[in-house]
Amino acid sequence: MEIVSSYHPLAPPTREDTLVTWLRLIRSRRVGATTFFRLLEDHGSAAAALEALPEIAREAGVRDYTPFPVDLAEAEIARARKLGAVALLHGDPSYPPALHDLADAPPVLWALGRTDLARRPMVALVGARNASSLGLRMARRLAEGLAEAGYVIVSGLARGIDRAAHIAAIETGTVAVQAGGIDVPYPVENTGLAEEIGQKGLRLSEQPPGLEPQARHFPQRNRIVSGLARAVVVVEAASRSGSLITARAALDQGREVLAVPGHPFDARASGCNMLIRDGAVLVRHPEDVLDALGPAPRPAAPAKPPPRMTEVPETPAEARRAAPPDTAALHARILDRLGPSPLAEDQLIRDLGLPAGTVTSELLTLELDGRIARAPGGLLSRPV
């Protein structure tokens, strides 16, 4: 079935139109960042992708699929602007250049504060919420030293190490990536700090204003923290700490991972010691980080939007979505390869031994059908 394009080459969309349609697409059910970009590539524009979504969902066995409503997208924009937030769209000159090439880059970021900081080189400092006194002291020392060397400090506005790092860099430049809405600091005890960062630094969120963070939002936030940074420094972390999720995301994104060692009997140091054992750079003071990274480079010039983000005329649906000869059999093979443990998409494609285009189009169908789940970093699994 050919999907009719809604693209109108004689009336190109305004940025406001693009913001509304992008929010509608990324907020639509079962559409995450990676799926968003794939739909945009397949259909040429967010408007055309929204038009095609119900048919794609129907082919995947999902009935009565309705994309995110226009009025709710417009209400989100109005609420964000009332807060003083601005939208950073992927491909805009103001969008953080460090996130441009990530497969799961957030299509839209709400920003509150100094958006110029988004273009400066950053180092992420992360670690335990129940940090020790020595851990907090180390976070402050690293933040101050790296800030003096020209780096912006990015973290997740959590208790403990995050908070100490933000406070130490508040006057020189710090970026707080929030798991919930831009107006919902978490934990609540950091509300005053969040307000100060909004005035002197920069707050970012990919979530709609007003959203209370849930467990699934924190790994999503973490991949933004690591993606923004040239390196992630884990100051203090237990063996099952969320900071290790940030470290793994950093490795997937090609970032440097560094860690502060701790006493073997201190559970809060077990994650850091494990990272160092596995090859992370050992950090004793800011100079160790600077030796690994070098001095902070000058802010990058505005990047050209990646080709995948360009709103281009549609190509015929037959050329875009050539159906595999036996879709049901391919779906079965994909599901057989996946389990509850996440697997990288490129590894799955290699295991199947099929052309990437054939597999990725069916992954989208299975994702919309709810039969597979996609985690940050392009990892796939079967829901338990």
C-alpha angles and dihedrals in degrees: 000000000000116000112222113234121234092198114124111194093190092057108042114198120260120234088256091054090048092050092052095047093043091051090048091052098045092044093049117111115277094004113123129173096277092046089047092059093044091052090048091052093046097048105028097232140034090243092056091045090053089051091051098044098085091052092046090050092047091053087052091054097258111131129201093018112175123186120231109291122255094230093056092050090050090047090053090052092048093049093048093049091049086058090051093250123143129207120243109200122200105261095027116125088240094054114108105266092210089067097047099095100039113117090222099037112153107259091211129025124188109219130195119185133006105008090183087075089066089071097049125093113269141196120201120223113193137161150119123351090210092049123175122241090255090050092053090047091051092049091053092047093050094045093050094046095047092045090054088053091056103264125133112226115231126189143144104263092243128141121277118011095015093053094046092050093049093049093049092052100036094110097042100041135294134177122208117199110201127209093210133038120320089253095047110078113193126238097031091225088070093058093106091048091048091053091050091049089051088057101039104020137016134280120199134188135167091199126090117264113269096029114137109220118251129194094269092055096064097067087046090053091046093058089055091050092052093040093056092052133077086213140008118221114197106205101182128353140157121230092265097037123140086232088073088060087057090048092051091048089051092053091049089051094049095251126143116259119207131173140195112233122231142186113294090231093055110090089202089065099047094091093049092047090050091052091051091048088053094051109279115145112260113238124204100156140352092277090067089059092045091049088056096044107024122222119327110274122229115274111278121252114251108288124230110249111261113257091246090066097053115112100230134171116278124263119215113285091233091059092046102048112031105180117232115247094251111021097176092052091049091050089052092050091050093049091047090056094050129073136163092288111084118252127195113252094230090052090052091051091050091048092052093048092217132125111281093235092055093052100040094053090055093044087061091052092049091046093052088047090055093238094118131031128215122213128194112288094039094283117157131203142158114256112251 
